[in-house]
Amino acid sequence: MGSFYEKLREYAALLVRVGSAVQPGQSVALTAPVAAAELARLCAEECYAVGASDVILNWRDDQISRLRYLHADDALFDTVYDWQVSLYNMFANKKFAMLYITGSDPENLKGVDPKRLQRTEIASGERLKKFYTAQMASDIQWCIGAFAIPSWARKVFPDLAEDEAVSKLWDAIFTCCRISGDGTAVARWQAHADEQKVRLRKLNELQFDHLIYQNSLGTDLRVALPAHHIWGGATELAGTGVEFIPNMPTEEIFTAPRRDGVDGVVYSAMPLILNGNVVDRFRLRFEKGVVVEAHAEVGEEYLISSLDTDEGARRLGEVALVPYSSPIRESGVLFYNTLFDENASCHFAYGRAYPLCVEGAAALSEEEQMELGLNQSHTHVDFMVGTPDLSIVGVQADGTRVDIFRNGSWAL
């Protein structure tokens, strides 16, 4: 087994060369928390090693973010500065590769007015729409990785001393990302992607009319799928012609539901970290695609505020299949971080759909995408629903039923 530094360097290489798949002559926008400076430097070094023309750094800080939400002038939460719009439009126009390093206290914004969080999301969604549209359509390459900061580690391992908690969190991150420090992670990821593509072909051939979800928590949900839907996962093909992996790690296979075709009730299976707050033990009830009832035992006000971001926030935008036996689940760690926890459980996302999930939709206007059944919103929030007894049945247009998941794992 390699040393910590060898593993961190291998992780940086994986994020740059496989995740964002940075190309010679391409510029890179790298976003990271200030606490992750060590990994950010290694990623920048890897970017230049593969021939990147430039690396632009965008630093984040939990404490400054919290101070701003608590004390900044109220009008600022409806504001996105012109320079920010110009910067992100440049990223889209010039086909930057985007690399995001996450690492945050899961409850950093506890006590913040949920309306300020909601208004920020609305303002960003409106003013940075061109950039978000390009990213959601995979017009540009992008990838999200993680860095184990102390506040996050303490939440995940509250009974351990801080140094031990950070070390254990790094062990979990490396394991889930198939990092050993011996330089073979890229080959292991290619093998994983090839395995995912076999299931993708099966699902795309079956072209289900709708899916039925049921488990002992009380989930009983019917999810209609658009005509000519496409299942994706593991790798995506950017508009630049480059294959990349958006999430590191990733175990999901996903598509888009029909925005008006979701009926029934779904129960959360894991906590949701929503805008720096924990939302837990919640349920959503849908009628004709719309959330008409939402309750949470923890953080309900943040859930409701998020669902009220806009009309599309109360509709589903993503259906994702993840076996209960995934490496992230088998790690036994509740990460309190969506990047990891969504890959430990089947999940949905409410809000915006990925246009690549319907044949030909990426080239259409938002109005035309909606006519095909794809949801539009300023938000996209993943929440986990997979359990050891989850069953998912796919029903084809002629009524043929096919078991997709049985007892929480693949039956297909």
N, C-alpha and C positions, 0 to 999 in steps of 0.2 A: 504493500500500500504506500502511496506517495505521501510526502509531507503536506502540511496545510498549504504552504505556499505553492507547491507543485499542483495541488488540486485547484487552488484559486486561479492559477495561470491557465490550467486546462479549461476551467469554467469560462474564463474570459474569452479564450479562443473559440469555445463552443458558441457562446452568445454572438460573437462577431462573425465567425466564418460559416456557421450553420443557421443560427437564429436569424439575425438580420441579413446574413449572406452578403456582406459588404463586398462590392466589386472594385477592381482597379479604376481609379479616376473618379469614383463616386464620393460625394461628401456625406458626412454622418452627423446627425444631431443626437447627442448623448445626454440623457437626463438622469440625474442620480442625487440621492441625499448626500449632504456634506459628510456624513458619517461613513459613506461608502467610497471615499476618495481613493483608497487603495485599489479597489476593484475597478473604479472608473479609469484610473491611470493605466492599469493593465489592459483594459478594453481599448483605450485610445492607442496604446502601443500596438495592439493587434490590428486595429484599423489601418494604421500607417504601414504595418508589415505586409498587409494584403494589397497595399497600393492606394488607400483612400487619399483623396486630394486635400481634405480638411476634416477636422473634428470640432464641432461646436458644442461646448459644455453648457448645460442648463442645470444649476444646482437647486436643490430643495432642502428645507430644514423644518422639522416638526415644530420646534418651539416658536420659530418666527411665524409659521403658518397659523398656529394656535393664537398667538398674540394678535395677528391681523384679524382673524375671525371674531375675536373678543372685543377689540378696541378700535379698529379702523373706522373711518367715516362711513356711515351707513350707505351713502350713495355709491360707494365703490363696489358694492356687491351686485350692482347692475351694470358694471363697467368692464370692458376689455379694452386696453389701450391700443391706439392705432399701431404703435410699433410692434405689439404682439401679433396683431392681425397680419401685418406685413411680413413678420418673421415666419409665421406658420404657413402663410401662402407661398413664401419662397421655398419652404421645405417641400411643399406639394408640387410646385411648378418645376423645380429643379431636380425632382426625384431623389431627394435625400433618403438615405437609409436611416430609420429611426431605431434607437436602442434605449429602452427604459429600464433602469435599475430601481426596483422598489425595496423598501425597508422602512417600516413606520410603526410607531406605537398604535396597536389596533384601536385604542381608545383615546387617541390624541385630541380629538375634538369633542370629547364628552362634555356636555354642558353648553355647547355652542348653540345659538339659536338656529333651529333647523331651517327657518325661512332664509337665513343668510346662505346656507349651503345650497338650498334649492335655487335661489336667485343667481348664485354664481354659476351653477350648472346651466341654467337657462341662458344667461348672458354669453357664456363660452360657446354653447351649442349654436347660438345664432351668429355670433361674430366670427367664430372659427369654423364655420360650417364647411367651407371649401376643403380645409385640411382634413376634418373628421370624415368627410365623404370619401376623400381619396384613400384614407387609411382603412375605413370600413370596407371599401371595394377592393382592397389589396392592390391599389394602383401603385403604391410604394411598398417597399419592404419594411417590416417592423418586427420587433421582438421585445418581450418583457422578461427580465430575469430578477433575481433577488439578492439582497445583502442582509446578513444577520446582525441587526443592531441590538444593543442591550435592552432597550425598552420592549421591543418585540419578543426577544428571547425570554424576558422575565414573565411575560404574559403566557407564553407557551409552556414554560417550565417554572411555575411559581415556587416550587419547593426547593429549587437549586440555588446555589450562590451564583451571582451574576456571571462570572467568568465561565463557570461550568455550564450554565444555561446557554451562553453564546456558543460555546464549543459544541454542545449537543445539538443546537439548532443548525450549525454549519454541517455537522455530520448528516443530519436529516436532509438538508438541501442537496448536498453532494450525492447522497444515495438516490434521492428522487430524480436527480438530473443525470444519473448514470456516470458520475465522475469518480474516478479512482486515483487519478494522478499519474497514470501510466501512459497517457497520450492516446488511449483507444476510444475515448468517448464519442468521437465523430463516427467511427465505424458502428458502435453500438446504437447510435441514434438512427443511422441509415437502416439497420436491420429492423428497428422498431417501426420506422416509417413504412418499410416494405410490408410488414405484417398488417399495419393499419389499412394499407391500400387494398388488401385482399377483401376485408370486410366492407370497405367503401364500395367496391365493385358490386358486391352482393346486394347491398342496400339500394344502390342506384338502379340496379336491374329490376328490383321488386316494385318500385314506385307505389308506395302505400298511399291509400286515400286518407287514412287517419290512424292514429296510435291510441291505445287505451292503457292508462297507467293505474295500477292498484297496489296498495300495501296495507299493513296492519295499523299504520299511523292514522289512516282514514283517507289517504289519497285515493280519489276515484275521478279520473280526469280523461276526457276525450279531446285529443288534439288533432285537428285537421291539418293536412299538409297541402301546399299549393301544387297545382299541376306543373309537371316538369321540374320539380324540386331536385336539388343536388345536395348530396351528403359530402361534407369535407372533413378534413382532419389531418393531423400530423404536419403535413407540408401544404403550402399554398404557392400558387404561381402568380407573381406580381405582374403588373402591367409593364414592368421593365423586362419581362421575360425570365426573371430569376426566381428559382424555387427557394422558399424561406420557411422558417418555423416561427409563428407569432408568439407562442408561449413556451417557456422553458422552465419547468417540464410541461408536457402535454400528454394526456391519455385519451382525450375526447374525440368522438366522431359526432359531427353536428350538422344540423340543417335549420331552416326557418319554418315556423308554423304558419298557417294561414291566419292573418290578423283578426279575422272575424269568426274563426272556427274553433275556439277553445271553450269547453263547457265542463263544469264540475268543480271539485275542490282539490287543492294540493296542499300538503303539509311540509314544512321545512324539515330537513333531516340533520342539519348542522347549523351553527351560528353563521350569520352574515355580518361581515364588516362593511358598514355603509357610511361613507363620509366620516371616517374616524370614530364611529360608534358601533357598538355591538347590538345587533337585532337578533333575537333568538326565540325559538318555539313559536313560530308564526304559521298562519294559514291564509290562503287566498282563495276566494270563490269567484269563478268566472261564469258569465252568461254572454253568449254570442261574442266571445273574444275579450270582453271587458271585465276587469276586476271590479265586482260590485260589493265586495265585502273583504276587509283585511283586518286581522287581529294578530297581535304579538304579545307574548308575556314579558318580553324585555325589548325596550326601544321602539315601542309602537309609534311614537310621535315621529321618529326619523323615517320609519317605513312609510307612513301615510304621506309625509312631506315629499318623499322621493316619488311615490306613486302619483302625486299631484303636480309633478314637474311640468307635464303637458298632457294632451289627450292621449298620445301614444304611449305614455309611461304606464298606463293601465292595461296594456296589451302585451302579449309575448312577442319577442323578436328572435328567440333562439331555443332550440331543442337539442340537448347534448347527451350522448350516451357514454357512460363510463362504468366499467365493471366494478363491483364492490371489492373485488380482489386486486385492484390496481396497486402498483408499487407505493403510491402515496398513502392509500388506505392501509396497506400492510405495514407501513412504517410505524403505525400506531400513534402518530402525532397529529393533534388538532392544531393546525398552523395559525388559525385566526388571520388568514391571508387568502384572498380569493384565488390568486394565481395557483396556489397549491391545493386548497380545499376543494375547488371546483374539479380538480383532477383526481379526487378521492370519491366522487359521487356523481351519479347522473344529476343533471341540473337543467334548469331553464334560465333564460334571461328575459326580464321585462324591458321594454323599450325598443330601440332601433334594431332592425334586422340587417344581416349581412347580405347585400345584393347579389353576391356570387352564389347564393343558395338557390337561386332560380335561374334556369337557363336563359341567357341573353339579357337579364335584368340590369346588369352593371352598366350597360350602355344607355339605359332609359332614364327619363326624368323621375323625380320622386313621385309625382302624380301617377305616372305609368307604372311604377313599381308597386304602388298601393293597389292599383287595379288588378295586379297579378297576385295580391294577397300579402305583400311584404309590408311590415310595420315601419313607421317613421317616428322618430322621437329625438329629443336632445340627450337622452340618457340611454344607458345599456347596463343593466345590473344583473349579474349572475347570482342565482341562489340554488342551494343544493337540496335535492329531494331523494337521492338514492339510499336505499336501506337493504339489509340482508334478505328481505323477503319481497323486494319490489318485482312485480311482473310488468312487462311491456309487451303488448300484442299489437302487431301491425295488421291492418285490415285493408285489403286491396279493393279496387272499385267493384269487382264482381262478388265481394263478400268473403273471399278466401282469407282465412286467419293464419298468421304465421307468428310463432313465438320468437320474439327478439331477445327478451331478457326473462330468465326464470330464476327465482331465488337470488336476485341481485346481480346476476352475472350473465354473460352471453349465452344464448341458446341457439343463436343463428350460426 
